[in-house]
Amino acid sequence: MPIRAVCFDVGETLIDETREWNGWANFLGVPPLTLFTALGVTMWRGESHRRVFEIFRPDLDFATVRQQRAATGWRYGFEPTDLYPDARPCLTELRDRGFKVLIAGNQPKEAEAALHDLNLPVDFIASSAGWGVSKPDPKFFELVIQAAGMPAADIAYVGDRVDNDVIPARAAGMMAVFLRRGPWGWMHEQRPEIEQAHLRVHTLHGLAGLLSGVDADGTV
């Protein structure tokens, strides 16, 4: 059956996280370049991004680090300029073409309100924290299927990571769309597992047209 719903990851798929990571560099007391380099190394090793907090501030408890930063006056949220330029046009075109559009990624609960505040043309927004399960857990993708209200074969999942997006989305029976964007996207494109992606794109421009009339196995 043709694709009828599209679900998007958040960070480095719709949202450019540069501003957020710059803020974390300031909070951790290191130059942004130093933080970004450490982040790249941890990603290349396949470690969690939480590792950078352990490197620079081993005294911090990661479970409460966001609360500690909030105590300095920081508040979690997205600004309109955090959206990649092709994000809103892509979401709008998908809705105009009759697709059901969802957003669900590994994000804190506050991301749901932050995304709603951007007034994006979508039908559904969820976060891993809100659901109580994170990618690549199969249960996360089961909840995506429930939210879409249709068979997995009718859903495309779009993300920038092979491990968290492409492989588990495909295993769940969805069409796996890999977006080469952000640090994970550029690095993961070099992995042999990238071949599991049904579709690979370098931009969200034109995605609606590519998905129109395409089946979950990638055939037109």
Disulfide bonds with the S-S distance in Angstrom:
none
